[in-house]
Amino acid sequence: MMESGITREEQVELDKALYDALNPLASAIRARTTGLSVDRMWDAEPVEVALSVLAAWKVVDAEVKRLTANAAATAGSYGASYEQLGAVWGITRQGARKKWPDAVSRPAPAAARTSTLELFGGTAELVQRPSGGWSWTGRGADGASGAADDGTACATAEEAAAHAGVFLKEHGPGAVDRQ
């Protein structure tokens, strides 16, 4: 993990660079709002000068947020995780996901996984849904068809297999005799 803090000397240089970049913007904003020339910006009332500087910082803040999102997306495109982005920014993985929701690309869901269960003379197919849950459809030995109740997904393949197994047992050999 890289150290993201800066030294005192770097802080001084950063402050100088930011103020050097901010002054022309603040002057331009002040000139537009008052009609005074850029050369006369400092002739205005101190509160108006301070407000034009604040307005310039607002513009800079919006640009920093945009550039930060670009940097997060670039890191994500190279394989950085939300956990790594959050660590660099000093926030949680969940905070990074909320701050930059599209920065990390999620892998496309794999093709649906399926498996077949054969019990009591019938068969059931277990299918993993794109959401990750599992469902099942089956045909019992007596010819009856069944599926997961109301289209609800089971949390695991084992849970889906258990439900399908109950169905296959109820519709297995001797099911006609039990009816």
N, C-alpha and C positions, 0 to 999 in steps of 0.2 A: 504494500500500500504506500502510495507516495504521500509525502508531507505537503499539505496545501497551505500552511501558514507562510507568512513572508517576514523577512527581516526588517528591522527598523529602517535601514538604508533603502530597501526596496519599497517600503511604505512611503518614504519621503519622495522617491522618484515617481511612484505611481500618482501620488497627490499632485505633484507638479505637472505631470503629463495630462492628468484629467482636467486640472484648472486651465492649462494651456489650450486644451481642446474645447473647454466649456466657454471661455471668454468670447470667442467670435459668435458662438450660437446665442449666448445671453445678449450680446450687443445687437444681433440681428432681431431677436425677439423684442427687445426694448425699443429698437428703432421702429419696428412695425406697429407696436402698440401705442407709441407716443407721437410718432411722426418726427421725432428728433433724429438727426443724423447719427450714425454709429459713433462718430468722433465725439459727440456730445452726450453719450449715454450716461456718463457720471455726473452730468449737470442736473439730472432729474432728482426728485425727492428720494432720500435714502430708502424709504419703504418701497418705492416703485422699483428702484434698482435691485433691492433684495428680492422682490417678487419676480422680476425678470430672470434673476439667477435661479430662483426656485423653479420657474417654468422651464428653464433650460435643463435643469437636473431631471425634471419629469420626462423630458424627451430622451435624455441619456438613459434613464432608468428603463423606459420602454424598449430602447434599443438593446440594452444589456440583457433584458429578459428574452428578447428575440434571439440574440446571439447565443445566450446560454442554452435555450431550447435546441438551437442548431447544433451546438457542441454535444449536448446529450444525445441527440439523434445520431450524430456521427459516431459517437462512442458505441451506441447501441447497434449501429450498422456493422461495426467491426466485432461485435460479439459481447460487449459489456452487458452485464445483467443489471436489473433494477437495484439489487443489493450493492453492486459496485458503484453505481451512480449515486445512490443514497450515501454511501460511505464517504465519497469524495465531497458531497455537498453538506455532509453533517446531519443527514436526516435518515429516517428508516427506509427500508425497501418499499413499504407501502406509501410513504411520503413521496418517494421518487416516482413511483407509478402514478400517483395523483398529480404531481407537478408536471411530469412529461409523459402523458398517457400513451403516446405513440412512439416513444424513443426506442423501445426494445421490441423488435418484431417477434411475434409468437410463431412458433413453427406451425405449419398447416397440420391439421389433424391427420393422423395416419389413416390409412384405409381402415374401414370398419373391421374389427377382429370378430371372427365367428368361431364357434366350435359346436360340435354335435354331441348330444347326450342320448345314449340308448339305454333305456331301462324298461323293465316290465313289458317288453314286446313293442314298445312305442319309441318314437324319436322326438327330440326337441332340438331346435337350433337356438343357440345363445348368441346374441349380437350386441357388440359394443356400439353405442350411439356416439355421434360426434361430440356430444356434451361430456362423454366419459362414462355415463351410466350404462347399465346393461338391461336388455329385455330378452324375452324368449317367445317362441311360438312352437307349438308341438302338435303331434298327432298320436293319440293313444292307440293301443292294440285293438280297441273296440271301434276305431275309426273316428272317434270324436276329435275335434280340433280345439285348441286352446291357445291363449296368449297371455302375456303379462296383463294384469288387471288395469283397466282404464288407461292403458298406454303409459303407466308410471314406470320409471326406470328403477332398477335395483342398483345399489351402490357398488356391488362387486359381481364378478362372474360367478362366484360361489353362491351368492344370494339368489341370483337368477336361476342357477342350477338347482338350488333347493326348491324353489317354487315350481320349476318345471318338473322336478322329480315327484313332487306331491301330485301334480296333475297326471303324470304318467302312471303313478301307482293307482290312482283312482280310476284310471281308464285302462288298466292292465288286464292280464288274464283273469277271468272270473268276474270282470266288472259287470258283465251282463247278468250274471247270477246274483250280484249284490243289489241290482236295481229293483 
